[in-house]
Amino acid sequence: MARSSRIAAAVVLVAAVVVSLAQVQVEHDETDASRACGSALDTMVDRSGWELWWSQDLAEPSPSVRAALVRTHLCPDAVNRMIGIAAGLTVAAAALALMGRASRRPDRVAEGTVDTLQSRLTRLGRTSASAALALLLAGVIAVIVLVADADSTLFLYTDRLVVAVIGLLILVPILALWLIARFVIILGESLGSLESAGTNDQAEQ
C-alpha cells in the first residue's frame, strides 16, 4: 500500500510538472486563429503575461487577429486553467504521499493494552504535522496563483516579488506549527523508547 501510494504520488507529480511546462494554445473562432500563450510556468515566473500578449497582438500581420487581440483576451483564462490543473495535481500528489507515509508508519496499539501517553503524543503530532503540511502546500499554491494572475490590478501598485515575499512570510506560522508537530512526534517516539527500555529491564530482573 505504501509503495503503491508513493509510486502514484510520483506519477501525479510528474503529470503536474508536464502540465505546467506544456505550451498553452488559444483559438479565436471569429478569426480562425490559433496563437501560443507560453506555458503556465512562464507566467508563474513572470516570463510571460498580459504585457507580452498585448504587444504580440499589436505586432500581428493579420488585421483581424490584431483587432481581436486574441492573446490578450484569451490567454489569461487559458493559462489560469492550466495553473489550476497543475495545482490540483500537486495537491493530489501530496495527499497520496501522506497516505503512503501514514500506511507505512501506522499507530498500532496492542490489544488489551491501554492508550499510553506516547501513543497519544505521536498521534497528535502526526495529525498536526499533516494538517500543517496541507495548509502550507495550499498557501504556497495560493501565492503562486496570486503572483501568476496576469490581470490583477494589484501589480499596478507593487512588484510581484514583493507580493511573493509577503505571502511566504505569512506562511511562517504554519511552518512553525509543522516544526512543533515534528517535535511532538519525536518526543512521543522517545517516550516509547524509554517505556520499552524500562519494560525490558523489568523483564530481565
Phi, psi and chi 1 to 4 in degrees:
 res  aa     phi    psi   chi1   chi2   chi3   chi4
   1 MET       -  -47.1  176.3   64.0  179.3      -
   2 ALA   -64.4  -43.2      -      -      -      -
   3 ARG   -65.6  -43.7 -176.0  176.3 -179.5 -179.1
   4 SER   -63.9  -36.8   60.4      -      -      -
   5 SER   -65.4  -40.8  -63.4      -      -      -
   6 ARG   -66.0  -40.8  -69.5 -162.9  -59.9  -89.6
   7 ILE   -63.9  -44.5  -66.9  174.0      -      -
   8 ALA   -62.5  -40.1      -      -      -      -
   9 ALA   -62.8  -41.3      -      -      -      -
  10 ALA   -64.2  -41.9      -      -      -      -
  11 VAL   -63.6  -45.1  171.5      -      -      -
  12 VAL   -65.6  -37.7  174.4      -      -      -
  13 LEU   -65.7  -40.7 -174.2   59.2      -      -
  14 VAL   -61.8  -40.0  169.6      -      -      -
  15 ALA   -61.8  -39.1      -      -      -      -
  16 ALA   -63.2  -40.6      -      -      -      -
  17 VAL   -64.9  -43.1  173.2      -      -      -
  18 VAL   -61.4  -43.2  170.7      -      -      -
  19 VAL   -63.1  -41.4  169.2      -      -      -
  20 SER   -69.6  -24.1   65.3      -      -      -
  21 LEU   -94.6  -12.8  -65.0  176.8      -      -
  22 ALA   -66.7  141.6      -      -      -      -
  23 GLN   -77.1  128.5  -67.0  -64.3  -51.5      -
  24 VAL   -88.5  130.7  179.9      -      -      -
  25 GLN  -116.6  140.4  -63.0  -78.0  -22.3      -
  26 VAL  -123.3  147.9  -67.2      -      -      -
  27 GLU  -124.5  138.9  -65.3 -176.5    0.4      -
  28 HIS  -110.6  116.7 -166.1  -99.7      -      -
  29 ASP   -63.4  -40.5  -63.9  -26.4      -      -
  30 GLU   -68.3  -35.4  -64.6  179.7    4.0      -
  31 THR  -101.0   -5.5   59.5      -      -      -
  32 ASP    54.7   41.4 -164.8   24.1      -      -
  33 ALA  -112.5  140.2      -      -      -      -
  34 SER  -120.3  125.5  176.2      -      -      -
  35 ARG  -132.7  152.0  -64.7  -66.0 -176.7  -91.4
  36 ALA   -90.5  143.2      -      -      -      -
  37 CYS  -110.5   -3.2  -55.2      -      -      -
  38 GLY    89.4 -173.6      -      -      -      -
  39 SER   -98.6  167.3   67.0      -      -      -
  40 ALA   -62.2  -36.7      -      -      -      -
  41 LEU   -64.2  -37.9 -178.3   62.1      -      -
  42 ASP   -58.3  -41.3  -69.9  -26.1      -      -
  43 THR   -70.2  -39.8  -56.6      -      -      -
  44 MET   -66.0  -32.6  -73.0 -172.2  -72.7      -
  45 VAL   -97.1   11.4  -61.3      -      -      -
  46 ASP    68.2   26.3 -151.6   17.4      -      -
  47 ARG   -85.2  -12.2  -74.6 -158.2  -58.0 -102.6
  48 SER  -142.9  161.1 -178.0      -      -      -
  49 GLY   170.6 -175.3      -      -      -      -
  50 TRP   -63.8  -30.5   71.1  -93.2      -      -
  51 GLU   -63.0  -44.4  -59.8   97.3  -24.3      -
  52 LEU   -67.3  -43.4  178.0   61.4      -      -
  53 TRP   -62.4  -40.7  -61.2  -33.1      -      -
  54 TRP   -65.1  -43.9 -175.2   59.3      -      -
  55 SER   -66.0  -36.5   63.7      -      -      -
  56 GLN   -67.2  -37.8  -71.2  175.3  -20.1      -
  57 ASP   -63.9  -41.0  -77.1  -24.7      -      -
  58 LEU   -67.9  -25.1  -66.8 -179.5      -      -
  59 ALA   -90.1    2.9      -      -      -      -
  60 GLU   -64.1  134.6  -87.0  -73.3  -17.4      -
  61 PRO   -72.3  -25.3   23.6  -32.1      -      -
  62 SER   -82.3  122.7  171.4      -      -      -
  63 PRO   -61.4  -37.4  -21.0   32.7      -      -
  64 SER   -67.8  -41.6   58.7      -      -      -
  65 VAL   -67.4  -40.2  175.3      -      -      -
  66 ARG   -64.1  -40.1 -174.7  167.3   59.9 -111.4
  67 ALA   -71.0  -33.8      -      -      -      -
  68 ALA   -78.5  -16.4      -      -      -      -
  69 LEU    49.3   58.9  -64.3  175.6      -      -
  70 VAL   -57.4  -51.7  174.4      -      -      -
  71 ARG   -65.9  -43.7  -62.2  179.6 -175.3   86.1
  72 THR   -60.7  -37.4  -54.2      -      -      -
  73 HIS   -85.7  -34.4  -70.9  157.1      -      -
  74 LEU  -103.8  -27.7  -59.6 -179.4      -      -
  75 CYS   -64.2  -40.8  -77.3      -      -      -
  76 PRO   -56.4  -48.5  -27.7   36.2      -      -
  77 ASP   -66.3  -40.1  -70.7  -21.6      -      -
  78 ALA   -65.4  -43.5      -      -      -      -
  79 VAL   -68.2  -40.8  170.4      -      -      -
  80 ASN   -63.2  -33.9  -75.1  -24.2      -      -
  81 ARG   -64.3  -42.3  -80.5 -164.4  -61.8  -89.3
  82 MET   -65.0  -38.4  -63.6  -62.6  -77.5      -
  83 ILE   -63.8  -41.3  -67.6  174.4      -      -
  84 GLY   -62.9  -41.5      -      -      -      -
  85 ILE   -64.5  -44.9  -66.4  171.9      -      -
  86 ALA   -62.7  -40.0      -      -      -      -
  87 ALA   -65.5  -42.2      -      -      -      -
  88 GLY   -62.7  -40.7      -      -      -      -
  89 LEU   -65.7  -36.7  -69.8  171.9      -      -
  90 THR   -65.2  -42.5  -56.8      -      -      -
  91 VAL   -63.0  -41.9  171.4      -      -      -
  92 ALA   -63.0  -40.0      -      -      -      -
  93 ALA   -63.4  -41.7      -      -      -      -
  94 ALA   -64.3  -40.3      -      -      -      -
  95 ALA   -64.5  -41.4      -      -      -      -
  96 LEU   -65.0  -39.1  -72.1  169.7      -      -
  97 ALA   -64.4  -40.5      -      -      -      -
  98 LEU   -65.9  -38.0  -70.2  174.3      -      -
  99 MET   -62.5  -42.1  -72.0  173.4   56.4      -
 100 GLY   -64.5  -38.4      -      -      -      -
 101 ARG   -66.8  -41.2 -176.5 -177.8  179.4   89.2
 102 ALA   -66.2  -38.8      -      -      -      -
 103 SER   -74.3  -23.3   61.2      -      -      -
 104 ARG   -79.6  -30.3 -171.8  171.7   68.7 -108.0
 105 ARG  -128.6   68.1  -61.9  175.8   58.9 -173.9
 106 PRO   -75.2  156.0   28.8  -33.5      -      -
 107 ASP   -88.0  107.6  -70.2  -41.6      -      -
 108 ARG  -112.7  123.9  -63.7  176.2 -179.5  172.5
 109 VAL  -111.0  123.4  179.4      -      -      -
 110 ALA   -62.4  147.7      -      -      -      -
 111 GLU   -64.6  136.5  -66.9 -178.2    3.9      -
 112 GLY    86.5   -0.2      -      -      -      -
 113 THR  -106.5  155.4   61.4      -      -      -
 114 VAL   -83.9  157.3  -63.6      -      -      -
 115 ASP   -73.4  113.1 -168.8   14.9      -      -
 116 THR   -85.9  167.1   62.5      -      -      -
 117 LEU   -61.3  -37.1  175.4   61.8      -      -
 118 GLN   -61.4  -45.5  176.7  -95.5  -24.0      -
 119 SER   -68.1  -37.4   63.5      -      -      -
 120 ARG   -66.8  -43.0  -70.2 -163.3  -64.2  -90.5
 121 LEU   -63.4  -41.3  -78.3  175.6      -      -
 122 THR   -64.1  -44.6  -57.0      -      -      -
 123 ARG   -63.7  -43.3  -77.2 -159.2  -60.3  -86.1
 124 LEU   -61.2  -44.4  174.7   63.0      -      -
 125 GLY   -64.3  -43.4      -      -      -      -
 126 ARG   -68.8  -38.7  -70.1  177.0 -177.3  170.3
 127 THR   -64.3  -44.9  -58.0      -      -      -
 128 SER   -65.6  -39.6  -59.2      -      -      -
 129 ALA   -65.0  -41.4      -      -      -      -
 130 SER   -64.2  -43.6  -61.3      -      -      -
 131 ALA   -63.9  -43.4      -      -      -      -
 132 ALA   -65.0  -39.4      -      -      -      -
 133 LEU   -65.2  -40.3 -172.7   60.2      -      -
 134 ALA   -64.2  -43.9      -      -      -      -
 135 LEU   -64.1  -39.9  -70.6  173.0      -      -
 136 LEU   -64.0  -43.8 -172.1   62.7      -      -
 137 LEU   -64.1  -43.5 -177.8   61.0      -      -
 138 ALA   -62.8  -38.5      -      -      -      -
 139 GLY   -66.0  -41.8      -      -      -      -
 140 VAL   -63.3  -42.9  170.5      -      -      -
 141 ILE   -63.2  -40.4  -67.5  172.9      -      -
 142 ALA   -63.1  -40.0      -      -      -      -
 143 VAL   -64.9  -42.3  171.2      -      -      -
 144 ILE   -62.3  -44.7  -68.1  174.1      -      -
 145 VAL   -64.0  -40.4  171.9      -      -      -
 146 LEU   -63.8  -45.3  175.5   62.0      -      -
 147 VAL   -68.0  -31.6  172.6      -      -      -
 148 ALA   -82.0   -7.1      -      -      -      -
 149 ASP   -70.8  105.2 -172.5    0.1      -      -
 150 ALA   -70.9  -22.7      -      -      -      -
 151 ASP   -96.8    1.7  -67.1  -28.8      -      -
 152 SER   -68.4  131.3  177.3      -      -      -
 153 THR   -76.5   -8.6   56.8      -      -      -
 154 LEU   -58.7  -35.7  175.1   64.5      -      -
 155 PHE   -81.7    2.7  -57.6  115.9      -      -
 156 LEU   -76.3  -19.3  -63.3  175.2      -      -
 157 TYR  -113.5  -16.5  -51.1   99.0      -      -
 158 THR  -148.7  166.4 -174.4      -      -      -
 159 ASP   -87.3  151.7 -172.4   72.4      -      -
 160 ARG   -61.8  -38.0  -67.7  177.5 -173.5  -87.8
 161 LEU   -62.7  -40.0  179.2   61.0      -      -
 162 VAL   -63.2  -44.0  174.2      -      -      -
 163 VAL   -62.3  -41.9  174.7      -      -      -
 164 ALA   -63.8  -43.6      -      -      -      -
 165 VAL   -63.8  -44.6  170.2      -      -      -
 166 ILE   -62.4  -42.0  -66.4  175.0      -      -
 167 GLY   -61.6  -41.4      -      -      -      -
 168 LEU   -69.3  -34.5  -66.5  177.1      -      -
 169 LEU   -64.6  -34.4  -72.4  175.9      -      -
 170 ILE   -63.7  -27.2  -66.2  174.2      -      -
 171 LEU   -81.1   -5.7  -61.4  177.8      -      -
 172 VAL   -59.4  -43.9  168.9      -      -      -
 173 PRO   -59.3  -35.8  -24.8   34.9      -      -
 174 ILE   -66.5  -39.7  -58.5  176.8      -      -
 175 LEU   -62.9  -38.6  179.0   60.2      -      -
 176 ALA   -64.3  -38.6      -      -      -      -
 177 LEU   -61.4  -41.4  173.5   62.2      -      -
 178 TRP   -64.0  -40.8 -178.4   80.9      -      -
 179 LEU   -65.1  -40.8  -67.7  173.6      -      -
 180 ILE   -63.5  -42.0  -66.8  171.8      -      -
 181 ALA   -62.1  -40.5      -      -      -      -
 182 ARG   -63.3  -38.0  -67.5  -63.1  -57.3  170.1
 183 PHE   -63.8  -40.6  172.9   76.3      -      -
 184 VAL   -63.5  -39.7  172.1      -      -      -
 185 ILE   -62.4  -46.1  -66.7  173.4      -      -
 186 ILE   -62.7  -39.9  -65.6  172.2      -      -
 187 LEU   -62.8  -44.2  178.7   60.8      -      -
 188 GLY   -62.9  -42.1      -      -      -      -
 189 GLU   -67.2  -34.6  -68.0  175.6  -13.1      -
 190 SER   -66.2  -42.0  -60.3      -      -      -
 191 LEU   -62.0  -38.4  -71.2  176.0      -      -
 192 GLY   -62.6  -39.1      -      -      -      -
 193 SER   -66.4  -39.9  -59.8      -      -      -
 194 LEU   -65.1  -40.4  -68.3  174.8      -      -
 195 GLU   -65.1  -39.3  -70.5  177.1   -1.3      -
 196 SER   -66.3  -40.5  -60.8      -      -      -
 197 ALA   -64.5  -41.8      -      -      -      -
 198 GLY   -64.1  -39.7      -      -      -      -
 199 THR   -63.4  -40.1  -57.2      -      -      -
 200 ASN   -66.4  -39.0  -68.1  -25.5      -      -
 201 ASP   -64.5  -40.3  -69.3  -19.8      -      -
 202 GLN   -66.1  -36.8  -68.2  177.6   -1.2      -
 203 ALA   -67.0  -37.0      -      -      -      -
 204 GLU   -68.1  -34.2  -68.9  176.1   -2.2      -
 205 GLN   -73.7      -  -66.8  175.0   -0.9      -
